[in-house]
C-alpha cells in the first residue's frame, strides 16, 4: 500500500492507495476523484474506456468521505495540487459514507463544533492543526537543544492559586483538589536541580468568558531559568518566539497557503523585539485619548490600540504591583512596579506571553502573600525555596492556541485546538 | 558567569560560578566544597594560604544548599567526578540555608515526599527525572520524524469512559465533566485527517491503589495509525520502545550510572520482541502451577511469573473479549478474543503498553457498547467515525512513569514523576 506523501518515488509505476473521497466530478467519459489518505491529497482520473464497467458505474455514486481503494499509474502533472495525478486502472468502494453532515456550503459555527470529530477532516482545520503540531515540536526542540530539562507539573493541586474564583475543583479521596492554572510554582522548585527547566501541558480556567481568545482548557509552555533576570528573560522570549515562527514558515508553507496567511508579516519576526515600559505605554495610550489609568492592568482593547501601527511583537514591562501576581519581584528602581513583562503580537492577537522575575526575598514574598489574603500554609513548600539557598530566577508562560492563532492568522483560538472546551461546550 | 557543563572550554582560565553547596570537608589547610549549579557538579578546592582570611573562615560555616559564588582556575583532574576541579581564588555566600531538612542519612519515604520540592535536588532524583525528560523528547522525536501529527486530546470530557467508577469529576458550569483516562477515542477522529497521530499528556485514575505501579495522575503517549492492523501495531511498538531505550542509553549514561542501573539488560532491547498469545500464556502459567483461568485478565503476579526467566520485552496478544475494553476489534480467527496486545517488560516491571486494533464495524461496536451497559448517546460522535468511511486502525498507550522506572531500574514509579499524586498525597 503506497501513501500520497511518497508519490514522487513512484512516478511511472502503478500504486495502490487507500483513502477518503473528498469530491468527484465527471465530464462524459472522464471523471475526477479527489482522494485524501491522511498523508496528502491527490486527483485520480478515471477514463471510462480504461476501467471495468462496474468501476465506472461506481464512480458516479461515490459520496464524500467514503473510503476507497484506487490503483493506477503515478503521473507528473504540474497543474495538479501536489504535482501528481493517478491514472486509475482499478477502483473499489471499501466503506460507505451516506449523508455526510458537513457539506461544501456555509455551516454555522455551532454546527461545526458539534461535528468537530468530522470537521477535523476539512482542509483549513487540517492546516491549522498541523501548524499547531509543528509549533509544539519546535517548542520541545528549542528548549531541549538549549539544555532545558522538561519537568511535568501536576494538574491536581491542593494549593489555592492566584485566581481561586476561577478554578475547577474535584473531590480527591475526601480532600478538595483544584485543576492547575499554571505549573510555574512547581517548576521553580526544579531550578536548583537543573537550572533551566520547563513544563508543557494543559491548564484550566473556570472563567465565564466568551471571547475569541479564551478557552477553559488550553495548553501552555512555561520555561524557568535560575540566575536569569528580567532582561535575560525577555531575550529568551524573543529568541523562542522567533524560532517558533521560523519553524512554522519553514515546515508549514503549504498549510499557511491553505489558510491564506500573509507570511511577509511573519518573516519580519526576528529578535530583538522593541520594549516599552508599562508607564510609557499608559502615556502613549492616554496621548491617543484612551481612558486608561496608571495602576490598572491593560485590557484587550488597550493592547489592540497599542499594537495598531506596529509590525513587530512588543514587550511591555514593569507593570504596577497591584495589577500583577504575588510572586513577581519588586522593581528596585521603582517599588510601585514589579519586574515583569507581557509580550504583545500585532494584527489584533494581543498578549501571547506573560513573564516575570520571581520574588526571591522570603520576607517580601510572605508580605505579598499576606497582602493578597492568600493562605500562607498552602505556600509553605514554595516559601522553602526562599529559605534554602534562595536564588534569582525568571520565567514565562506562552499560550499555545493564541500563538498558533497569530501564526495561522485565524480569528478564533477555538479552531487551533483539536477539541475546544468553551463555557458551553464539553462535547464531542 | 560560567556554567559547570562548559568547564572543558575554560581549562587554565579563571571562571566564576554560582551554585548550591552539596557538601564540604576540610583537612587542616585545605578544604573541599562540592558545588552544584544545575548544569553539573564540581569539586572546588580551597587552600588556606590562597584566599582571604574571611573567605577561609566562611568555608567552615557553609551549610548544605546555601548559595555561593566561587571564582577560581579550572583544572583537569581525572580523579574528580566530571573530570575538572576549581582552584578557588574567591568565595562568597549569596544566600544561607539553615537546617536544610534533607540530611545525608536515611529518611522515611513520607518525609521525602513531604519535601519533594527539595528532594528533587538529590542526585538520584535528578538522575531519574533527567532520564524521564530524555524519554519524553525521544517520544516526540520518534513520532515527529515518523510523520505523526500531534493531536492534544481534551482532559475535560463529557463522555463516560470505560471505568466510570474510577473517574475524577468536576462541575462544569452546571454540567458534570470527567478527567480523561485516555485520549484514544478523540485521536481516532483525527486519523482520517492525518493518518498517523498521537496524543501525549496527563491522564487520571481515581483508584484507591497503593501499589508501586500506580499513580492517580500519570503521563501517557498514545499513537494511532489508520490502516494499521494488530500485527503492524506491535511492530510499531517494538520499534518505538527500542528507540526510547537506545536514546536513554546514548544520552543518559551518566544518570544510569548514578542510579547503578545494569545497562547490559537494556542494550539487548532490540526488535523484534517475542510474541505469545494470551491462550499460550495461560497454558504456560498453568503449567507452572499458577491459579490462572482462561477468560480473566492477567494480574501483576501473573505477569511477573511469565517474565521470570525472560530477558526481552514480551508481547502477549489476543486476550478474551470479556477481559478487555469495548472498542477492541473482534478476532476473526477466534471471536472469543480481540485483536489486542499488552507489552510486558522484564525485571518485575510488568505491563508498560496496552494496544489494540479498533472495532471498525458499526453494528459490532454498537452491540459491544450495549453489552457493557454504556450509554450509546455519549458515544454518538465516536460511532460517527464508523458511519462515514470507516477504516481499519490500531493504536496503543505507553505509560511514561512505568517505562522510565524500568529504564532507570527504580522500584517505585512515584520517583519518576516530579510531583507524584497518590491516593493520600496531593502536596506539595
Interface residues (C-beta under 8 A of the other chain):
Chain A: X1 X3 X5 X18 X20 X21 X36 X37 X38 X39 X65 X66 X67 X94 X95 X96 X97 X98 X100 X115 X116 X117 X118 X120 X121 X125 X126 X129 X130 X132 X133 X136 X137 X140 X144 X147 X149 X150 X151 X152 X153 X154 X155 X156 X157 X158 X159 X168 X169 X170 X171 X172 X173 X175 X177 X179 X186 X187 X189 X190 X191 X192 X193 X194 X195 X196 X201 X202 X204 X206 X208 X216 X217 X219 X226 X227 X381 X382 X384 X385 X387 X388 X389 X390 X391 X417 X418 X419 X421 X423 X424 X426 X427 X428
Chain B: X1 X3 X5 X18 X20 X21 X36 X37 X38 X39 X65 X66 X67 X94 X95 X96 X97 X98 X100 X115 X116 X117 X118 X120 X121 X125 X126 X129 X130 X132 X133 X136 X137 X140 X144 X147 X149 X150 X151 X152 X153 X154 X155 X156 X157 X158 X159 X168 X169 X170 X171 X172 X173 X175 X177 X179 X186 X187 X189 X190 X191 X192 X193 X194 X195 X196 X201 X202 X204 X206 X208 X216 X217 X219 X226 X227 X381 X382 X384 X385 X387 X388 X389 X390 X391 X417 X418 X419 X421 X423 X424 X426 X427 X428
